[in-house]
Amino acid sequence: MQAGIFKVCLVMVTAIVNHPLLFPNENTSLPDSDEFILQKMKEYEENLKINQLKLEQHMSQTESKEQEEKQKENKESEVDDPPWDFWSAMSMVIFLMIEIWRQDFQDGNPQELSKEEDDLQFMGNSCQGVSLPNQTVLAIFSDQYIRVATHDATRTREFVEGFADDLLEALRSLCNRDADMEVEESVCVGSMYENWRVNKPLTCDLIVPFAPPEPFQFKCHLWVTDHLIPPGYGKIRVVGPDDESVGCVCDKTKLGEDMLCLLHNPANKKEVSSDINLLCSKNTNYLDVDQVMKWFQTSVTKAWSKISHKYEFDLSFSHLDSPGALRVKFKSGKVINFNISPVVQFEDLDLYFISHFPTCVVPHVSPSNNHWILSFAVYERRFLKEVAKNLPDSSCHLSCLQIMTFLHSKQCQITGQSGLTSYHLKTVLLHLLLARTFSDWDHLMLEERLQDMFKSLEKCLMEKKLDHFMIGNPRLPHSVSIPENIRFAEPLNLFRSFVLNRDLYQKTLSMFYEMLKNATVLINEYSLNIRAAHAQKNHINHSNM
C-alpha cells in the first residue's frame, strides 16, 4: 500500500516537471538559435523517462517480494494492492484534476458557482417538515386577534368615502370644464373593501378616473411590444383635435349638403388649454406619470383649502412620491390614512392605468415616466364577491389570507422587506380558489387550507413563477366579465424580478423560510396574550360586581 502511494506521488511529480502547461506564466518559447539548449532538454527528458521506468520496475519487484512474505505469514489477512494499471489510472485522474484546476484559476478568478447550486441550500427546507398550529389555536387567533384588529374597519371606510366625495366635489368646482382635466367619481378597491386587511393602520384605497376636456381624448395602448419593458405596462397618448388618427366621419364619408359636422363646426370650437400638453413627457404626446402626480397633488391642495373650514382636523400628504397618499389627523391624536390614486380608464372597461400602486400591491419601478401599469383591482374584488356566493358559511379563505398577511408583516419587521408582498399572497389565494372545490373552504378546514397556501407559495418561489390571476387565465368565470383578449393573453409572471435579480431572490427565499419557521411561535404567542387579556378583563368585571 505504501509503495502504491509512493508511485502515485512519483508519477505526479514527473507529470508536473514535464508538463509546461502547469506553469502558464513562465516563458516557454525558445529562440531558434538555442538549438544546443533544446537538444540538452530533450536528452534530459529521455534520461528521466528511462530512470522512471527503472524505478518502476524496481518498485514492482520489491512489491512482489513483500506480497510473497505476507502470504506466507498470514494468508487470511492477505490484502493485495491494486494492480499497477489501477495506480496508473489514478495518477491520470489526479493529473487531469490538476490540469482543470490550473485552467480555472490561471487568471486569478475562480469559476462562478452555478446559480442553481446556490438554491440547493433551500431545498432541505420544506413546508412538509413544518407543523403549523392546530385548528383550535388558528380559530382562536383568527376570531379574536384579527376581529379585534379590524373592528373599526367599517367606520373607517364610511368616513373615508364621505370625505373623499366632498374633497373631489370641491376639486371639480375649481376646474374649468372647458380647459381642465375632468375628475370622475371615486371607486373603492383593495384589501379594506375585500375584507381581508389586518395590518394597521387600516388604510383605504380609492381610484379616481380622470379624462381630458373635449376635443382632447386619451388613446390607451394596452400592451407595450418593447422586449425591454416588463409585461403589464401600457402607454397613454394624448390625442388632440388635429390628430389624423382620430378623425370625424366626414373625413372618410361624403356628407350631404344639409348635414352638419358637430366636431368641425366652427361655431362649436372651444378654447384649448395648454395645460393638457404640459402633462405629457417632454417632446412627446404621451401622458407623463410625474406630471400627472404634480397636477393631482396641486388640485387636491386647492380643493382642501376650499373646504378645510368645515372640518376640525388637519389634512396632509403622507408620501410626497405618491399622488394621493393622504393623512387625516384629529385633535385627539387619532390618524386615518387613505390613498386616492388618479387613473385612466381603458375604453369602457373596469380596467385602469395607474401611475403608482396603493398599499398591499406589488411594488414597481416604471421603465419610464410615460409607462403606466395595469390595475385589475375592480375585477379582483368582483371575483371575490362572486366566489363568496358559492362558498360555505363562515368560509376560511379570507382567514387564510389574513393569517399569512399577518405573518408576512411581522417577519418583514424582523428581517426587512423583500421581494414578497401581500399582493403575491392574495394571488396565491385566488389561484387556490379556482383549484379547490367550494366545500374545501369550510371553516373547519382552516389548517389544511393554510398549509395549501404555504405549499403553493413555496412551489412558486422555487420555480420563480407566479402567474397573474387575471392575465392569461382562461379558467376565470364569465361572471367576472374580463375581456377575452386579456383572458387568453400570454400569462404575466409576477416573480419575473426574481429571475433578473439574484440577490433579491435569495433574500426573499430566506425571509419565506424564516416566516414559516416562526409561524407557530408568533401565533401561539399572540393567542396566549389574547387569552390572558380576556382572563384579566373577566377578573376585573367579576371584582366590580
C-alpha positions as CSV (number, residue, x, y, z in Angstrom):
1,M,0.0,0.0,0.0
2,Q,2.8,2.4,0.9
3,A,4.6,1.5,-2.3
4,G,1.5,2.3,-4.3
5,I,1.1,5.7,-2.7
6,F,4.8,6.4,-3.3
7,K,4.3,5.5,-7.0
8,V,1.4,7.9,-7.3
9,C,3.4,10.7,-5.8
10,L,6.3,9.9,-8.1
11,V,4.1,10.0,-11.2
12,M,2.6,13.2,-10.1
13,V,6.0,14.8,-9.6
14,T,7.1,13.6,-13.0
15,A,4.0,15.0,-14.7
16,I,4.4,18.3,-13.0
17,V,8.0,18.6,-14.0
18,N,7.4,17.6,-17.6
19,H,4.1,19.4,-18.2
20,P,4.8,23.0,-19.2
21,L,1.1,24.0,-19.1
22,L,1.1,23.9,-15.4
23,F,3.2,27.0,-15.4
24,P,1.4,29.3,-17.9
25,N,3.1,32.4,-16.6
26,E,6.6,31.1,-17.5
27,N,8.1,31.9,-20.9
28,T,8.2,28.5,-22.7
29,S,9.2,29.9,-26.0
30,L,12.8,29.4,-27.1
31,P,14.9,31.3,-29.6
32,D,15.8,29.4,-32.8
33,S,19.5,29.9,-32.1
34,D,19.4,28.0,-28.9
35,E,19.4,24.6,-30.5
36,F,22.1,23.3,-28.1
37,I,19.8,24.0,-25.1
38,L,16.9,22.4,-26.8
39,Q,18.9,19.3,-27.5
40,K,20.0,19.1,-23.9
41,M,16.4,19.4,-22.7
42,K,15.3,16.5,-24.9
43,E,18.2,14.3,-23.7
44,Y,17.3,15.2,-20.1
45,E,13.7,14.2,-20.7
46,E,14.7,10.9,-22.3
47,N,17.0,10.1,-19.3
48,L,14.2,11.0,-16.9
49,K,11.9,8.6,-18.6
50,I,14.5,5.8,-18.5
51,N,15.1,6.4,-14.8
52,Q,11.4,6.5,-14.2
53,L,11.0,3.1,-15.9
54,K,13.8,1.6,-14.0
55,L,12.4,2.9,-10.7
56,E,9.0,1.4,-11.5
57,Q,10.5,-2.0,-12.3
58,H,12.4,-1.9,-9.1
59,M,9.4,-1.0,-7.1
60,S,7.4,-3.7,-8.8
61,Q,9.9,-6.3,-7.8
62,T,10.0,-5.0,-4.3
63,E,6.3,-5.2,-4.1
64,S,6.2,-8.8,-5.3
65,K,8.6,-9.9,-2.6
66,E,6.6,-8.1,0.1
67,Q,3.4,-9.8,-1.1
68,E,5.0,-13.3,-1.0
69,E,6.2,-12.7,2.5
70,K,2.8,-11.6,3.7
71,Q,1.1,-14.5,2.1
72,K,3.4,-16.9,3.9
73,E,2.9,-15.2,7.3
74,N,-0.9,-14.9,7.2
75,K,-2.9,-16.0,4.2
76,E,-6.2,-14.9,5.9
77,S,-5.0,-11.3,6.2
78,E,-3.7,-11.1,2.7
79,V,-4.6,-7.8,1.1
80,D,-3.4,-7.4,-2.4
81,D,-2.6,-3.9,-3.5
82,P,-4.4,-2.8,-6.6
83,P,-2.6,-3.6,-9.8
84,W,-0.3,-1.1,-11.5
85,D,-3.0,-0.3,-14.0
86,F,-5.2,1.0,-11.2
87,W,-2.4,3.3,-9.9
88,S,-1.7,4.5,-13.4
89,A,-5.4,5.3,-13.9
90,M,-5.5,7.0,-10.5
91,S,-2.5,9.1,-11.5
92,M,-4.1,10.1,-14.7
93,V,-7.2,11.2,-12.9
94,I,-5.2,13.3,-10.4
95,F,-3.3,14.8,-13.2
96,L,-6.5,15.8,-15.0
97,M,-7.9,17.3,-11.9
98,I,-4.7,19.4,-11.5
99,E,-5.0,20.5,-15.1
100,I,-8.6,21.5,-14.7
101,W,-7.8,23.4,-11.5
102,R,-5.0,25.2,-13.4
103,Q,-7.4,26.3,-16.1
104,D,-9.9,27.6,-13.7
105,F,-7.5,29.6,-11.6
106,Q,-4.8,30.6,-14.0
107,D,-6.4,34.1,-14.4
108,G,-6.8,34.5,-10.7
109,N,-10.6,34.3,-10.8
110,P,-12.3,31.0,-9.9
111,Q,-15.3,29.9,-11.8
112,E,-18.6,31.3,-10.5
113,L,-20.8,28.8,-8.8
114,S,-23.9,27.7,-10.7
115,K,-26.9,29.7,-9.7
116,E,-28.9,26.6,-9.3
117,E,-26.4,25.2,-6.8
118,D,-27.0,28.2,-4.6
119,D,-30.6,27.3,-4.3
120,L,-29.8,23.8,-3.0
121,Q,-29.4,25.1,0.5
122,F,-33.1,25.9,0.5
123,M,-34.3,22.6,-0.9
124,G,-33.9,21.0,2.5
125,N,-36.4,23.5,3.9
126,S,-39.9,22.4,3.0
127,C,-43.4,23.1,4.2
128,Q,-43.7,19.3,4.6
129,G,-41.5,19.4,7.7
130,V,-43.1,22.4,9.4
131,S,-46.2,22.0,11.6
132,L,-48.5,25.0,11.9
133,P,-50.7,25.5,14.9
134,N,-53.7,23.2,15.2
135,Q,-57.2,24.1,14.1
136,T,-58.2,25.3,17.6
137,V,-55.3,27.7,18.0
138,L,-55.8,29.1,14.5
139,A,-59.5,29.6,15.1
140,I,-58.9,31.5,18.3
141,F,-56.3,33.6,16.7
142,S,-58.4,34.4,13.6
143,D,-61.6,35.0,15.6
144,Q,-60.1,37.2,18.3
145,Y,-56.9,38.9,17.2
146,I,-58.0,39.6,13.6
147,R,-61.5,40.6,14.6
148,V,-60.2,43.0,17.3
149,A,-57.6,44.4,14.9
150,T,-60.3,45.2,12.3
151,H,-63.3,46.0,14.5
152,D,-63.3,49.7,13.4
153,A,-62.8,49.0,9.7
154,T,-66.5,49.8,8.8
155,R,-66.3,53.2,10.5
156,T,-63.0,54.0,8.8
157,R,-64.5,53.1,5.4
158,E,-67.5,55.2,5.9
159,F,-65.5,58.3,7.0
160,V,-63.0,58.0,4.1
161,E,-65.7,57.5,1.4
162,G,-67.7,60.5,2.7
163,F,-64.7,62.8,3.0
164,A,-63.3,61.7,-0.4
165,D,-66.6,62.6,-2.1
166,D,-66.6,66.0,-0.5
167,L,-62.9,66.6,-1.5
168,L,-63.4,65.6,-5.1
169,E,-66.5,67.6,-5.4
170,A,-64.6,70.7,-4.3
171,L,-61.9,69.8,-6.8
172,R,-64.4,69.6,-9.6
173,S,-65.9,73.0,-8.7
174,L,-62.5,74.6,-9.0
175,C,-61.8,73.2,-12.5
176,N,-62.7,74.8,-15.8
177,R,-64.7,72.2,-17.6
178,D,-63.6,73.5,-21.0
179,A,-59.9,73.5,-20.2
180,D,-59.0,71.4,-17.2
181,M,-59.0,67.7,-16.5
182,E,-62.3,66.2,-15.6
183,V,-62.3,64.1,-12.4
184,E,-65.0,61.4,-12.1
185,E,-66.4,59.6,-9.1
186,S,-64.0,57.5,-7.0
187,V,-64.0,53.7,-7.0
188,C,-63.3,51.7,-3.8
189,V,-60.7,48.9,-4.2
190,G,-58.1,47.0,-2.2
191,S,-58.0,44.9,0.9
192,M,-60.2,47.1,3.1
193,Y,-63.1,46.6,0.7
194,E,-62.3,43.0,0.1
195,N,-62.4,42.4,3.9
196,W,-59.0,40.9,4.4
197,R,-56.8,43.7,5.6
198,V,-55.3,43.1,9.0
199,N,-52.3,45.3,9.3
200,K,-52.5,48.7,10.9
201,P,-53.0,51.4,10.2
202,L,-56.2,50.4,8.4
203,T,-55.7,52.2,5.0
204,C,-58.5,52.6,2.4
205,D,-57.6,52.7,-1.3
206,L,-59.6,54.6,-3.8
207,I,-59.0,55.2,-7.5
208,V,-60.3,58.3,-9.3
209,P,-60.6,58.2,-13.1
210,F,-59.8,61.4,-14.9
211,A,-60.2,62.5,-18.6
212,P,-59.1,65.5,-20.7
213,P,-61.7,68.1,-21.8
214,E,-63.1,68.0,-25.3
215,P,-61.8,67.9,-28.0
216,F,-58.9,66.0,-26.4
217,Q,-59.0,62.4,-25.5
218,F,-56.8,59.6,-24.2
219,K,-55.7,56.8,-26.6
220,C,-54.5,53.9,-24.4
221,H,-52.0,51.3,-25.7
222,L,-52.8,48.1,-23.8
223,W,-49.6,46.2,-24.4
224,V,-46.1,47.5,-25.0
225,T,-44.2,45.4,-27.5
226,D,-40.7,46.5,-26.5
227,H,-38.9,43.4,-25.1
228,L,-37.0,45.7,-22.7
229,I,-40.3,46.7,-21.0
230,P,-41.8,44.3,-18.4
231,P,-45.2,42.9,-19.3
232,G,-48.2,44.6,-17.8
233,Y,-47.3,48.1,-18.8
234,G,-49.1,50.4,-21.2
235,K,-48.8,53.9,-22.6
236,I,-51.4,56.7,-22.8
237,R,-51.3,59.0,-25.8
238,V,-53.0,62.4,-25.6
239,V,-54.9,62.9,-28.8
240,G,-55.7,66.4,-29.9
241,P,-58.3,67.8,-32.3
242,D,-55.8,67.9,-35.2
243,D,-54.6,64.3,-34.8
244,E,-55.1,62.3,-38.0
245,S,-55.7,59.0,-36.2
246,V,-58.9,60.4,-34.6
247,G,-61.0,62.0,-37.3
248,C,-64.6,62.7,-37.9
249,V,-66.7,60.6,-40.2
250,C,-66.7,63.5,-42.6
251,D,-63.1,62.7,-43.3
252,K,-64.0,59.3,-44.6
253,T,-67.5,59.8,-46.0
254,K,-69.1,62.4,-48.2
255,L,-71.8,64.1,-46.2
256,G,-74.9,65.6,-47.8
257,E,-75.2,69.4,-48.2
258,D,-77.8,69.7,-45.5
259,M,-75.7,67.6,-42.9
260,L,-73.6,69.4,-40.4
261,C,-70.5,68.0,-38.7
262,L,-70.7,69.0,-35.0
263,L,-67.0,68.2,-34.4
264,H,-65.7,70.5,-37.1
265,N,-68.4,73.2,-36.9
266,P,-66.5,76.5,-36.4
267,A,-69.2,77.7,-34.0
268,N,-68.6,74.7,-31.7
269,K,-64.9,75.1,-31.2
270,K,-63.7,75.6,-27.6
271,E,-60.7,77.3,-26.3
272,V,-57.9,74.8,-25.8
273,S,-55.8,74.9,-22.6
274,S,-52.0,74.4,-22.9
275,D,-52.1,72.7,-19.5
276,I,-53.1,69.5,-21.3
277,N,-49.8,69.3,-23.2
278,L,-47.9,70.1,-20.0
279,L,-48.9,66.8,-18.6
280,C,-47.1,64.9,-21.3
281,S,-43.5,63.8,-21.4
282,K,-41.0,66.3,-22.9
283,N,-41.2,66.3,-26.7
284,T,-43.9,63.6,-26.8
285,N,-47.7,63.4,-26.7
286,Y,-47.6,60.6,-24.1
287,L,-49.1,61.2,-20.6
288,D,-46.3,61.6,-18.0
289,V,-46.5,59.9,-14.6
290,D,-44.7,62.6,-12.7
291,Q,-46.6,65.5,-14.3
292,V,-49.9,63.9,-13.5
293,M,-48.8,63.4,-9.9
294,K,-47.9,67.1,-9.6
295,W,-51.2,68.2,-11.2
296,F,-53.2,65.9,-8.9
297,Q,-51.5,67.0,-5.7
298,T,-51.8,70.6,-6.6
299,S,-55.6,70.1,-7.3
300,V,-56.1,68.3,-4.0
301,T,-54.4,71.1,-2.1
302,K,-56.6,73.7,-3.7
303,A,-59.7,71.7,-3.0
304,W,-58.8,71.2,0.6
305,S,-58.2,74.9,1.1
306,K,-61.7,75.5,-0.1
307,I,-63.5,73.1,2.4
308,S,-61.0,73.0,5.3
309,H,-63.1,75.4,7.4
310,K,-65.8,72.7,7.5
311,Y,-63.7,70.1,9.3
312,E,-61.9,70.0,12.7
313,F,-58.9,68.1,11.6
314,D,-55.7,68.5,9.5
315,L,-55.0,67.0,6.1
316,S,-51.6,66.4,4.7
317,F,-49.7,64.2,2.2
318,S,-48.1,61.2,4.0
319,H,-45.9,60.3,1.0
320,L,-44.9,63.0,-1.5
321,D,-43.8,60.4,-4.0
322,S,-47.3,59.1,-4.3
323,P,-50.1,61.1,-6.0
324,G,-52.8,61.0,-3.3
325,A,-51.4,59.4,-0.1
326,L,-53.3,61.4,2.4
327,R,-53.3,61.5,6.2
328,V,-56.1,62.9,8.4
329,K,-55.1,63.9,11.9
330,F,-57.7,64.7,14.5
331,K,-57.2,66.9,17.5
332,S,-57.4,63.8,19.7
333,G,-54.3,62.5,18.0
334,K,-56.1,59.8,16.0
335,V,-54.8,59.3,12.5
336,I,-56.5,57.9,9.4
337,N,-54.6,57.1,6.3
338,F,-56.1,56.6,2.8
339,N,-55.0,56.7,-0.8
340,I,-56.7,58.5,-3.7
341,S,-54.9,57.5,-6.9
342,P,-55.7,59.1,-10.3
343,V,-56.2,56.6,-13.0
344,V,-57.1,56.5,-16.7
345,Q,-59.9,54.1,-17.7
346,F,-59.2,51.8,-20.6
347,E,-62.1,52.2,-23.1
348,D,-65.4,51.5,-21.2
349,L,-64.0,48.5,-19.2
350,D,-63.3,48.2,-15.5
351,L,-59.6,48.2,-16.4
352,Y,-57.4,51.1,-15.4
353,F,-54.0,52.5,-16.0
354,I,-52.4,53.7,-12.7
355,S,-49.2,55.6,-12.1
356,H,-48.4,54.4,-8.6
357,F,-49.9,51.4,-6.9
358,P,-51.5,51.9,-3.5
359,T,-50.9,49.8,-0.4
360,C,-50.8,46.0,-0.4
361,V,-49.9,45.8,-4.1
362,V,-46.8,44.7,-6.0
363,P,-44.1,47.5,-5.8
364,H,-42.9,48.5,-9.2
365,V,-40.4,50.8,-10.8
366,S,-41.8,52.2,-14.0
367,P,-39.5,51.8,-17.0
368,S,-40.0,55.4,-17.9
369,N,-42.3,58.3,-17.0
370,N,-44.7,57.6,-19.8
371,H,-45.3,53.9,-18.9
372,W,-48.4,53.1,-16.8
373,I,-49.2,49.8,-15.1
374,L,-52.5,48.0,-15.5
375,S,-54.7,47.7,-12.4
376,F,-57.2,44.8,-12.2
377,A,-58.4,45.8,-8.7
378,V,-62.1,46.1,-9.7
379,Y,-62.1,42.7,-11.4
380,E,-60.3,41.1,-8.4
381,R,-62.9,42.5,-6.0
382,R,-65.7,41.3,-8.3
383,F,-64.2,37.8,-8.4
384,L,-64.0,37.5,-4.6
385,K,-67.6,38.8,-4.3
386,E,-68.8,36.2,-6.9
387,V,-67.0,33.3,-5.5
388,A,-68.2,34.0,-1.9
389,K,-71.7,33.3,-3.1
390,N,-70.8,29.6,-3.6
391,L,-68.6,29.1,-0.6
392,P,-69.8,27.6,2.7
393,D,-71.0,29.9,5.5
394,S,-68.1,31.2,7.6
395,S,-65.6,30.3,4.8
396,C,-61.9,30.2,5.8
397,H,-60.5,31.7,2.6
398,L,-60.1,35.2,3.9
399,S,-58.9,34.0,7.3
400,C,-56.1,32.1,5.5
401,L,-55.1,35.3,3.7
402,Q,-55.3,37.4,6.8
403,I,-53.1,35.0,8.8
404,M,-50.5,34.8,6.1
405,T,-50.5,38.6,5.7
406,F,-50.0,38.9,9.5
407,L,-47.1,36.5,9.5
408,H,-45.6,38.2,6.5
409,S,-45.8,41.7,8.0
410,K,-44.3,40.5,11.3
411,Q,-41.4,38.8,9.5
412,C,-40.7,41.9,7.5
413,Q,-40.4,43.9,10.7
414,I,-37.7,41.4,11.8
415,T,-35.7,40.8,8.6
416,G,-36.7,43.8,6.5
417,Q,-38.6,44.0,3.2
418,S,-38.0,41.5,0.4
419,G,-39.5,40.8,-3.0
420,L,-42.6,39.2,-1.5
421,T,-45.7,41.3,-1.0
422,S,-49.2,40.8,0.3
423,Y,-50.4,41.1,-3.3
424,H,-48.4,37.9,-4.1
425,L,-50.2,36.2,-1.1
426,K,-53.5,37.3,-2.4
427,T,-52.7,36.0,-5.9
428,V,-51.9,32.6,-4.4
429,L,-55.2,32.5,-2.7
430,L,-57.1,33.5,-5.9
431,H,-55.5,30.6,-7.8
432,L,-56.4,28.2,-5.0
433,L,-60.0,29.3,-5.0
434,L,-60.2,28.0,-8.6
435,A,-58.2,24.9,-7.9
436,R,-60.2,23.7,-4.9
437,T,-63.9,22.8,-4.7
438,F,-66.1,25.2,-2.7
439,S,-66.7,22.7,0.1
440,D,-63.0,22.5,0.8
441,W,-63.1,26.1,2.2
442,D,-65.3,25.2,5.2
443,H,-64.1,27.0,8.4
444,L,-63.2,23.6,9.9
445,M,-60.6,23.2,7.1
446,L,-58.6,26.3,8.1
447,E,-55.4,24.4,9.0
448,E,-55.4,22.4,5.8
449,R,-56.1,25.4,3.5
450,L,-53.4,27.4,5.2
451,Q,-50.9,24.5,4.6
452,D,-52.0,24.6,0.9
453,M,-51.2,28.3,0.6
454,F,-47.7,27.8,2.1
455,K,-47.0,24.9,-0.2
456,S,-48.3,26.6,-3.2
457,L,-46.2,29.8,-2.4
458,E,-43.1,27.7,-1.8
459,K,-43.6,25.9,-5.2
460,C,-43.9,29.3,-7.0
461,L,-40.8,30.6,-5.2
462,M,-38.7,27.6,-6.2
463,E,-39.9,27.9,-9.8
464,K,-39.6,31.7,-9.8
465,K,-43.0,31.8,-11.4
466,L,-46.3,33.1,-10.1
467,D,-48.8,33.9,-12.9
468,H,-51.0,36.9,-12.7
469,F,-54.5,35.9,-11.9
470,M,-56.3,37.9,-14.5
471,I,-53.9,38.0,-17.4
472,G,-53.8,34.8,-19.5
473,N,-56.2,32.8,-17.2
474,P,-58.9,31.0,-19.3
475,R,-60.3,29.4,-16.2
476,L,-61.8,32.7,-15.0
477,P,-65.6,32.5,-14.6
478,H,-67.5,34.5,-17.1
479,S,-69.3,36.4,-14.3
480,V,-66.1,38.4,-13.8
481,S,-66.5,39.8,-17.3
482,I,-62.8,40.0,-18.1
483,P,-62.2,40.9,-21.8
484,E,-61.4,37.9,-24.0
485,N,-58.1,39.4,-25.3
486,I,-56.9,39.6,-21.7
487,R,-58.3,36.2,-20.7
488,F,-56.3,34.5,-23.5
489,A,-53.3,36.7,-23.4
490,E,-49.8,35.4,-22.6
491,P,-49.6,34.9,-18.8
492,L,-47.7,37.5,-16.8
493,N,-45.1,36.2,-14.3
494,L,-45.3,38.3,-11.1
495,F,-42.0,36.7,-10.0
496,R,-40.1,37.9,-13.1
497,S,-37.9,40.1,-10.9
498,F,-36.5,37.0,-9.1
499,V,-35.2,35.8,-12.4
500,L,-33.4,39.1,-13.1
501,N,-32.3,39.9,-9.6
502,R,-30.3,37.1,-7.9
503,D,-29.8,38.9,-4.6
504,L,-33.5,39.8,-4.2
505,Y,-34.4,36.2,-4.8
506,Q,-32.1,34.8,-2.2
507,K,-33.3,37.4,0.3
508,T,-36.9,36.5,-0.4
509,L,-36.3,32.8,0.0
510,S,-34.6,33.3,3.3
511,M,-37.4,35.5,4.5
512,F,-40.0,33.0,3.5
513,Y,-38.5,30.1,5.4
514,E,-37.9,32.3,8.4
515,M,-41.6,33.2,8.3
516,L,-42.5,29.6,8.0
517,K,-40.3,28.6,10.9
518,N,-41.6,31.4,13.2
519,A,-45.3,31.0,12.3
520,T,-46.2,28.7,15.2
521,V,-44.3,30.7,17.7
522,L,-45.9,34.0,16.6
523,I,-49.5,32.7,16.5
524,N,-49.1,30.9,19.8
525,E,-47.6,34.0,21.5
526,Y,-50.4,36.3,20.3
527,S,-53.1,33.7,21.1
528,L,-51.8,33.4,24.7
529,N,-51.7,37.2,25.0
530,I,-55.3,37.3,23.8
531,R,-56.4,34.7,26.3
532,A,-54.5,36.4,29.1
533,A,-56.1,39.8,28.3
534,H,-59.6,38.2,28.2
535,A,-59.0,36.5,31.5
536,Q,-57.8,39.7,33.1
537,K,-60.8,41.6,31.8
538,N,-63.2,39.0,33.1
539,H,-61.5,39.1,36.5
540,I,-61.9,42.8,36.7
541,N,-65.5,42.6,35.7
542,H,-66.1,39.9,38.3
543,S,-64.4,42.0,41.0
544,N,-66.6,45.1,40.3
545,M,-69.8,43.1,40.7
